[in-house]
Amino acid sequence: MPLTEPQLKIFNDTARFRVAVCGRRFGKSFLAIWELARAARHPNKRVLYVAPNYRQAKSIIFDPLYEQLQKRNWIKKVNQSELTFTLINGSTIELRSADAADTMRGLSGSFAVLDECAFFDKTVFTDVVRPLLSDQEGGALFITTPQGQNWVYDLYLNAETMDDWSSYQYSTLDGGQVSAEEIEAAKRDLDDNTFRTEYLADFTSTSRLIYYAFDRKINIAQLESKPKTIWVGADFNIDPVSAVVGTPTPEGFHIFDEIVMYNSNTHELAEELYTRYGPVTVFPDPAGSARKTASRGKSDHDILREYGHLVKAPRAHSKVKDRNAVVNSMFRNAAGEARMFIDPHCKRLIESVSKHQYKLDTMVPDKESGYDHLTDSLAYVVDYNYSIHKKDTTNKPKVFGHF
């Protein structure tokens, strides 16, 4: 049951606490399964796998872990609702959620895998996981893509001064599952910070700015020709209702107008769009298919359609992090290409993308500043039209098999 060489190096390390910072598709989940199985082979142990949330814990590792344990006849009982495996030797493997970390308080454990832990609050480890390992002097594997120089970066540096810590950093290419050609293609599709973070596993040091790729000298430009096609991104907050108006170009996307209406509603936004441009294509907040911010019991999307506008929206929101990455890649990708521009008269949008920040020590956008309304509008239209929706055709390793 061989691992790849980088995975094997991490697996064979005897340090009590190991930090593995790896690029996407490195094989982190595959390694996690090996780690959990090794720890649980000893009788009467509690082994924990902690993911950012319940859905990730279930979707990432439950099925492949079940398959491998069942194949080896290790399983005595499975509780699917609790995501717990009881083994024939009396040990348990429990899949847990970081956003419900308090449910682990008071437990005793022998080993823990903290997957994508850069997206946890640090107290999940310091206040919950670390104490539960103490009475058994248990170890832990932190395995994640980086998220700036946050608390995981501090753990990564522990190896420089502490004997019971070790650290590893591997790129996507090091994992051996993604070709160099695909990585070069991703470099063209993504902004530089996202590429370095997701593929190079680089602790990119950035400010709290969400749209760090925006450059006033490059991304502010007048639209020279009359738009033939009009796309609108819309956010349905009552105070204010907001929209950005742009057109697709050979280079990418050019925003040439903005709408901010205080103490307003979707009817007034739909009417204003029609008055200015006639029927247009609107890419609104997906939640507007159900949410009602106007009278007569109709959804925001229905109201837009009443005025003749074509509505295009996914069924559900994409992740905020992913939407923001698409916007950044349009402002400037990792190859240095700018594909999105804002007309100089869109002053409020320019101010918003220049100043919108994450809350301190989090990846949660600040909603108190008021800069989120126009940037959300921008993200909806850009994410719908320019995000990467490629089918995953990369070769995937067989669990407990050689890639």
C-alpha positions as CSV (number, residue, x, y, z in Angstrom):
1,M,0.0,0.0,0.0
2,P,2.6,2.6,-1.1
3,L,2.3,6.3,-0.7
4,T,4.0,8.8,-2.9
5,E,7.5,9.9,-1.8
6,P,6.3,13.2,-0.2
7,Q,3.4,11.6,1.5
8,L,5.6,8.8,2.8
9,K,8.1,11.3,4.2
10,I,5.3,13.0,6.3
11,F,3.9,9.6,7.3
12,N,7.2,8.2,8.6
13,D,8.0,11.3,10.6
14,T,8.0,10.5,14.3
15,A,7.4,14.0,15.6
16,R,4.3,14.3,17.9
17,F,2.9,17.3,16.0
18,R,3.4,17.5,12.2
19,V,2.3,20.4,10.0
20,A,1.9,19.6,6.3
21,V,1.2,22.6,4.1
22,C,0.3,21.4,0.6
23,G,-1.1,22.5,-2.7
24,R,-4.5,21.5,-4.1
25,R,-4.7,17.8,-5.3
26,F,-1.6,16.9,-3.4
27,G,-3.4,13.9,-1.9
28,K,-4.1,15.3,1.5
29,S,-7.2,13.2,2.1
30,F,-5.5,10.0,1.0
31,L,-2.7,10.7,3.5
32,A,-5.3,11.4,6.2
33,I,-6.9,8.0,5.7
34,W,-3.6,6.3,6.2
35,E,-2.9,8.3,9.3
36,L,-6.3,7.5,10.8
37,A,-6.0,3.8,10.1
38,R,-2.5,3.6,11.6
39,A,-3.6,5.4,14.8
40,A,-6.7,3.2,15.1
41,R,-4.9,-0.1,14.7
42,H,-4.1,0.0,18.4
43,P,-7.0,-1.3,20.6
44,N,-9.4,1.0,22.5
45,K,-8.2,4.3,21.0
46,R,-10.3,7.3,20.0
47,V,-9.0,8.9,16.7
48,L,-10.5,12.1,15.4
49,Y,-10.7,13.6,12.0
50,V,-11.6,17.3,12.1
51,A,-12.8,19.2,9.0
52,P,-14.0,22.8,8.7
53,N,-17.6,21.7,8.8
54,Y,-19.9,18.7,8.9
55,R,-20.5,18.6,5.1
56,Q,-16.8,18.5,4.3
57,A,-16.2,15.9,6.9
58,K,-18.8,13.7,5.3
59,S,-18.1,14.4,1.6
60,I,-14.3,14.3,1.7
61,I,-13.5,11.3,3.7
62,F,-16.4,9.2,4.9
63,D,-17.0,7.0,1.9
64,P,-13.3,6.2,1.0
65,L,-12.5,5.6,4.7
66,Y,-15.5,3.3,5.0
67,E,-14.5,1.4,1.8
68,Q,-11.0,0.7,3.0
69,L,-12.0,-0.3,6.5
70,Q,-14.7,-2.5,5.3
71,K,-12.4,-4.1,2.7
72,R,-10.1,-5.2,5.6
73,N,-12.9,-6.3,7.9
74,W,-11.9,-3.8,10.5
75,I,-15.4,-2.5,11.1
76,K,-17.7,-3.6,13.9
77,K,-20.3,-0.9,13.6
78,V,-20.9,2.4,11.7
79,N,-23.0,5.3,12.9
80,Q,-23.7,7.3,9.7
81,S,-25.5,10.1,11.5
82,E,-22.7,10.6,13.9
83,L,-20.0,9.8,11.3
84,T,-18.3,7.3,13.7
85,F,-16.6,4.0,12.9
86,T,-16.3,1.5,15.7
87,L,-13.7,-1.1,15.0
88,I,-13.4,-4.7,16.0
89,N,-10.4,-3.9,18.3
90,G,-12.5,-1.4,20.3
91,S,-11.1,1.7,18.7
92,T,-13.2,4.4,17.2
93,I,-12.6,6.8,14.3
94,E,-14.8,9.9,14.6
95,L,-15.3,12.5,11.9
96,R,-15.9,15.9,13.6
97,S,-16.7,19.5,12.5
98,A,-14.6,22.5,13.5
99,D,-17.7,24.7,13.5
100,A,-19.1,22.5,16.3
101,A,-15.9,22.2,18.2
102,D,-17.6,22.4,21.6
103,T,-19.0,18.9,21.1
104,M,-15.4,17.6,21.5
105,R,-14.9,19.2,24.9
106,G,-14.3,16.7,27.6
107,L,-13.3,13.9,25.3
108,S,-10.0,12.0,25.5
109,G,-8.2,11.2,22.2
110,S,-5.0,9.5,21.1
111,F,-4.6,11.1,17.7
112,A,-6.2,13.8,15.5
113,V,-6.0,14.9,11.9
114,L,-7.0,18.5,11.4
115,D,-7.8,18.8,7.7
116,E,-7.8,22.3,6.0
117,C,-7.1,23.7,9.5
118,A,-6.0,27.1,8.1
119,F,-9.7,27.7,7.8
120,F,-10.4,26.9,11.4
121,D,-10.4,29.4,14.3
122,K,-7.2,28.7,16.2
123,T,-9.2,28.0,19.4
124,V,-10.4,24.7,17.8
125,F,-6.9,23.5,18.4
126,T,-5.7,25.5,21.4
127,D,-8.9,25.2,23.5
128,V,-10.4,21.9,22.3
129,V,-8.1,19.5,20.4
130,R,-4.9,20.1,22.3
131,P,-6.4,19.5,25.7
132,L,-8.2,16.3,24.7
133,L,-4.8,14.8,23.6
134,S,-3.1,15.6,26.8
135,D,-3.9,12.6,29.1
136,Q,-2.8,10.1,26.4
137,E,0.0,12.4,25.1
138,G,-1.6,12.0,21.7
139,G,-0.2,13.5,18.5
140,A,-1.8,15.4,15.6
141,L,-1.3,16.0,11.9
142,F,-2.3,19.5,10.6
143,I,-2.8,19.2,6.8
144,T,-4.0,22.2,4.8
145,T,-3.6,24.6,2.0
146,P,-2.3,27.9,3.5
147,Q,-4.4,30.9,4.1
148,G,-2.0,33.7,4.6
149,Q,0.3,34.0,7.6
150,N,-2.4,33.1,10.1
151,W,-2.1,30.8,13.2
152,V,-1.2,27.7,11.1
153,Y,1.9,29.7,9.9
154,D,2.8,30.1,13.5
155,L,2.5,26.3,14.0
156,Y,4.6,25.7,10.9
157,L,7.4,27.8,12.4
158,N,7.3,25.7,15.7
159,A,9.6,23.1,14.0
160,E,12.4,25.7,14.1
161,T,12.4,25.8,17.9
162,M,10.5,22.7,19.2
163,D,11.8,19.1,19.1
164,D,8.3,17.6,19.1
165,W,7.2,19.6,16.0
166,S,8.0,19.1,12.3
167,S,6.8,21.0,9.2
168,Y,6.5,20.2,5.5
169,Q,5.6,22.3,2.5
170,Y,4.7,20.7,-0.9
171,S,3.3,22.2,-4.1
172,T,0.6,20.6,-6.2
173,L,3.2,19.5,-8.7
174,D,5.1,17.7,-5.9
175,G,2.0,15.6,-5.3
176,G,2.4,14.0,-8.7
177,Q,-1.3,14.0,-9.5
178,V,-1.6,17.1,-11.7
179,S,0.4,17.7,-14.8
180,A,2.8,20.6,-15.3
181,E,0.6,21.6,-18.3
182,E,-2.5,21.8,-16.2
183,I,-0.7,23.9,-13.6
184,E,0.4,26.3,-16.3
185,A,-3.2,26.6,-17.4
186,A,-4.3,27.4,-13.9
187,K,-1.6,30.1,-13.7
188,R,-3.4,31.8,-16.6
189,D,-6.8,31.4,-15.0
190,L,-6.0,32.5,-11.5
191,D,-4.7,35.7,-9.9
192,D,-1.2,35.5,-8.6
193,N,-2.0,35.3,-4.9
194,T,-4.6,32.5,-5.4
195,F,-2.2,30.6,-7.6
196,R,0.7,30.8,-5.2
197,T,-1.6,29.8,-2.3
198,E,-3.5,27.0,-3.9
199,Y,-0.9,25.5,-6.1
200,L,2.5,26.5,-4.6
201,A,1.3,26.2,-1.0
202,D,2.9,29.6,-0.4
203,F,2.2,31.5,2.8
204,T,1.5,34.6,0.7
205,S,1.7,37.7,2.9
206,T,-1.1,40.0,2.0
207,S,-3.1,42.7,3.7
208,R,-6.7,42.2,4.7
209,L,-7.8,43.7,1.4
210,I,-10.2,41.3,-0.4
211,Y,-9.5,42.6,-3.9
212,Y,-5.7,42.9,-3.6
213,A,-5.2,42.4,-7.4
214,F,-7.1,45.6,-8.2
215,D,-4.6,48.3,-9.5
216,R,-5.9,51.8,-10.1
217,K,-3.3,52.4,-12.8
218,I,-4.3,49.3,-14.7
219,N,-7.9,48.5,-14.0
220,I,-9.5,51.9,-14.3
221,A,-10.2,52.8,-18.0
222,Q,-12.9,54.3,-20.1
223,L,-15.1,52.2,-22.3
224,E,-14.4,53.6,-25.8
225,S,-17.2,51.9,-27.7
226,K,-21.0,51.6,-27.2
227,P,-21.8,48.3,-25.5
228,K,-23.7,45.8,-27.6
229,T,-24.4,43.4,-24.7
230,I,-25.2,44.6,-21.2
231,W,-24.7,42.4,-18.1
232,V,-25.8,43.5,-14.7
233,G,-24.8,42.2,-11.3
234,A,-27.4,42.9,-8.6
235,D,-27.5,42.9,-4.8
236,F,-31.0,43.1,-3.2
237,N,-30.3,44.8,0.1
238,I,-33.0,47.3,0.9
239,D,-30.5,49.9,2.0
240,P,-29.0,50.2,-0.5
241,V,-30.1,48.2,-3.5
242,S,-27.0,48.0,-5.7
243,A,-26.0,47.0,-9.2
244,V,-23.0,47.2,-11.4
245,V,-23.5,47.4,-15.2
246,G,-20.9,46.2,-17.7
247,T,-20.3,44.6,-21.0
248,P,-18.2,41.6,-22.2
249,T,-15.2,42.6,-24.3
250,P,-12.5,40.7,-26.3
251,E,-10.3,41.4,-23.3
252,G,-12.8,40.3,-20.7
253,F,-15.3,42.5,-18.9
254,H,-15.7,46.3,-18.6
255,I,-17.9,47.9,-16.0
256,F,-19.3,51.3,-17.2
257,D,-22.1,52.1,-14.8
258,E,-23.2,51.6,-11.2
259,I,-26.5,52.0,-9.4
260,V,-26.9,52.6,-5.6
261,M,-30.5,53.3,-4.4
262,Y,-31.1,53.9,-0.7
263,N,-34.4,53.0,1.0
264,S,-35.4,51.3,-2.2
265,N,-36.6,47.9,-3.5
266,T,-36.3,45.5,-6.3
267,H,-39.2,47.1,-8.3
268,E,-37.3,50.4,-8.4
269,L,-34.1,48.7,-9.4
270,A,-35.8,46.8,-12.2
271,E,-37.5,50.0,-13.4
272,E,-34.3,52.0,-13.2
273,L,-32.4,49.4,-15.3
274,Y,-35.2,49.4,-17.9
275,T,-35.3,53.2,-18.0
276,R,-31.6,53.4,-18.7
277,Y,-31.0,50.4,-20.9
278,G,-34.2,48.6,-21.7
279,P,-34.3,44.8,-21.1
280,V,-30.9,43.6,-20.0
281,T,-29.4,40.3,-18.6
282,V,-29.2,40.4,-14.8
283,F,-26.9,38.1,-12.7
284,P,-28.4,38.6,-9.2
285,D,-27.9,37.2,-5.8
286,P,-29.0,33.5,-6.1
287,A,-31.0,33.8,-2.9
288,G,-33.3,36.2,-4.7
289,S,-35.1,33.3,-6.3
290,A,-36.8,32.8,-3.0
291,R,-36.2,35.9,-0.9
292,K,-38.8,38.7,-1.2
293,T,-37.8,42.3,-0.7
294,A,-40.8,43.8,-2.3
295,S,-44.6,43.5,-2.1
296,R,-47.1,41.1,-3.7
297,G,-45.3,38.0,-2.5
298,K,-43.1,37.7,-5.6
299,S,-39.4,36.9,-5.5
300,D,-36.7,39.4,-6.5
301,H,-36.0,37.3,-9.6
302,D,-39.7,37.3,-10.6
303,I,-39.8,41.1,-10.3
304,L,-36.9,41.5,-12.6
305,R,-38.5,39.2,-15.1
306,E,-41.7,41.3,-15.0
307,Y,-39.8,44.2,-16.4
308,G,-38.5,42.1,-19.3
309,H,-35.0,41.4,-17.9
310,L,-33.4,38.0,-18.4
311,V,-32.3,36.5,-15.1
312,K,-29.4,34.2,-14.8
313,A,-28.3,32.8,-11.5
314,P,-27.0,29.5,-10.1
315,R,-29.1,27.6,-7.7
316,A,-26.9,28.3,-4.7
317,H,-24.0,30.6,-3.8
318,S,-20.5,29.6,-4.6
319,K,-18.1,29.9,-1.8
320,V,-17.3,33.5,-0.9
321,K,-13.5,32.7,-1.1
322,D,-14.0,31.3,-4.7
323,R,-16.1,34.3,-5.9
324,N,-13.5,36.7,-4.6
325,A,-10.7,34.7,-6.3
326,V,-12.4,34.9,-9.6
327,V,-12.8,38.7,-9.3
328,N,-9.1,39.0,-8.4
329,S,-8.1,36.8,-11.3
330,M,-10.0,39.1,-13.6
331,F,-8.3,42.2,-12.2
332,R,-4.9,40.5,-12.7
333,N,-4.1,36.8,-13.1
334,A,-0.9,35.0,-12.2
335,A,0.5,35.6,-15.7
336,G,0.1,39.4,-15.1
337,E,-2.9,39.8,-17.5
338,A,-5.7,42.3,-16.7
339,R,-9.1,41.3,-18.0
340,M,-11.5,43.5,-16.1
341,F,-11.7,47.3,-16.2
342,I,-13.9,49.9,-14.4
343,D,-14.9,53.2,-15.9
344,P,-13.5,56.2,-13.9
345,H,-17.0,57.6,-13.2
346,C,-17.9,54.5,-11.2
347,K,-16.5,56.1,-8.1
348,R,-18.3,54.1,-5.5
349,L,-17.4,50.8,-7.0
350,I,-13.8,51.9,-7.3
351,E,-13.8,52.9,-3.7
352,S,-15.4,49.6,-2.7
353,V,-13.0,47.3,-4.4
354,S,-10.1,49.5,-3.1
355,K,-11.2,49.4,0.5
356,H,-13.2,46.3,1.2
357,Q,-11.4,44.1,3.7
358,Y,-11.7,40.9,5.7
359,K,-12.4,41.1,9.4
360,L,-9.3,41.0,11.5
361,D,-7.7,37.5,11.6
362,T,-10.5,36.0,9.6
363,M,-11.5,35.3,6.0
364,V,-15.0,36.8,6.7
365,P,-15.7,39.9,4.6
366,D,-16.5,43.0,6.7
367,K,-20.2,43.8,6.3
368,E,-20.2,46.8,8.5
369,S,-18.2,49.1,6.2
370,G,-20.9,49.3,3.5
371,Y,-18.3,48.3,0.8
372,D,-19.9,44.9,0.4
373,H,-23.0,45.9,-1.6
374,L,-21.3,46.8,-4.9
375,T,-18.6,44.3,-4.5
376,D,-21.2,41.5,-4.0
377,S,-23.0,42.8,-7.2
378,L,-19.7,42.6,-9.1
379,A,-18.9,39.1,-7.8
380,Y,-22.2,37.7,-8.9
381,V,-21.9,38.7,-12.5
382,V,-18.2,37.9,-12.7
383,D,-18.4,34.5,-11.0
384,Y,-21.3,33.4,-13.2
385,N,-19.5,34.2,-16.4
386,Y,-15.8,33.8,-15.7
387,S,-15.4,31.2,-13.0
388,I,-13.7,27.9,-13.9
389,H,-16.2,25.1,-14.3
390,K,-14.1,22.4,-15.7
391,K,-14.8,18.8,-15.1
392,D,-12.2,17.2,-12.9
393,T,-10.3,14.9,-15.2
394,T,-7.1,14.6,-13.1
395,N,-6.0,11.2,-12.2
396,K,-6.9,10.4,-8.7
397,P,-5.0,7.9,-6.5
398,K,-6.7,4.7,-5.4
399,V,-6.9,4.7,-1.7
400,F,-4.4,2.4,-0.2
401,G,-3.0,1.8,-3.7
402,H,-0.1,3.2,-5.7
403,F,-0.8,6.2,-7.9
